Amino acid sequence: MKLVMYLGNDLIESVPVEPGGLSKPGYLGNFKRVLKLKYKTLLSQVPEPPEFYVVDPAPRPQPATRA
């Protein structure tokens, strides 16, 4: 799984996260704080706040359909 940071429509960075850590308080907040500090200059130049999403980039098998 990955935590992704978007600014508008632009993907700024993605970082790997452990699925088991998602239920722990503050786990994602720590990553978000680090990313906000890393991109502090960029974030100060735009009016909208960054958006964060947790995504699972692994492809999932699609069920076979019969035609």
C-alpha positions as CSV (number, residue, x, y, z in Angstrom):
1,M,0.0,0.0,0.0
2,K,1.1,3.6,-0.5
3,L,0.3,7.0,0.9
4,V,0.1,9.4,-2.0
5,M,0.2,13.2,-1.8
6,Y,-1.5,15.3,-4.4
7,L,-1.4,19.0,-5.0
8,G,-4.3,19.8,-7.3
9,N,-4.1,17.2,-10.0
10,D,-0.4,16.7,-9.6
11,L,1.0,13.6,-7.8
12,I,3.8,15.0,-5.6
13,E,5.1,11.9,-4.0
14,S,4.1,8.4,-2.8
15,V,5.5,6.5,0.1
16,P,5.1,2.8,1.0
17,V,3.1,2.1,4.2
18,E,2.4,-1.1,6.1
19,P,-1.2,-2.2,6.0
20,G,-1.0,-3.3,9.6
21,G,-0.1,0.2,10.7
22,L,-3.2,1.9,9.2
23,S,-5.2,1.1,12.3
24,K,-2.6,2.6,14.7
25,P,-3.3,6.2,15.8
26,G,-0.8,8.6,14.3
27,Y,0.8,6.2,11.9
28,L,-0.3,8.0,8.7
29,G,-0.1,11.4,10.4
30,N,3.6,10.9,10.9
31,F,4.1,10.3,7.1
32,K,1.9,13.3,6.3
33,R,3.9,15.6,8.6
34,V,7.2,14.5,7.0
35,L,5.8,15.1,3.5
36,K,4.4,18.5,4.4
37,L,7.8,19.6,5.9
38,K,9.7,18.2,2.9
39,Y,7.5,20.2,0.5
40,K,7.0,23.3,2.7
41,T,8.3,25.7,0.0
42,L,6.1,24.3,-2.7
43,L,3.0,24.2,-0.4
44,S,3.5,27.9,0.5
45,Q,3.2,28.8,-3.2
46,V,-0.3,27.4,-3.8
47,P,-3.6,28.3,-2.1
48,E,-5.1,24.8,-1.8
49,P,-3.9,22.3,0.8
50,P,-2.5,18.9,-0.2
51,E,-4.7,15.9,-0.4
52,F,-3.6,12.5,0.9
53,Y,-4.9,9.1,-0.2
54,V,-4.0,5.5,0.7
55,V,-4.0,3.4,-2.4
56,D,-3.3,-0.3,-3.1
57,P,-1.4,-0.3,-6.4
58,A,-1.4,-4.1,-6.7
59,P,-3.6,-5.2,-9.7
60,R,-6.6,-7.3,-8.7
61,P,-7.7,-10.2,-10.9
62,Q,-10.8,-9.5,-12.9
63,P,-13.5,-12.2,-13.0
64,A,-13.8,-13.8,-16.4
65,T,-16.9,-12.8,-18.3
66,R,-18.6,-15.0,-20.9
67,A,-19.7,-13.5,-24.2
